[in-house]
């Protein structure tokens, strides 16, 4: 989460997540967490998805909200 924390001040100032951070989250697969497997997703459980959101939110509240 260092990348997210590093860009947190910019995200707060811009009032939106930094594109670099969103791209990194996409590459990590987090955006496919709840997508059905037939469509290329991972279908993780809700608890794990919430844990990811909490971890992101601890690094940057704005990005975690999105």
Residue, then its C-alpha position, 0 to 999 in steps of 0.5 A: x500500500x505504499x503507492x497508495x499512501x504516497x499519492x494520498x495527499x494528491x488524491x485529497x487535493x484533486x478530490x479523486x484517486x490518482x490515475x497511477x493508483x487506479x491503474x495499479x489496483x487494476x493490474x493487481x486484480x482487485x477490480x475483478x474481485x467480484x466479477x464472475x469467473x466466466x467473465x475473467x473474475x476471481x469471485x472472492x468472498x465479501x469478507x475478503x473484499x471488505x478487508x481489501x477496501x479497509x487496507x486501501x482506505x487505511x493508506x488513502x481514505x479517498x481511494x478506499x471509498x472509491 
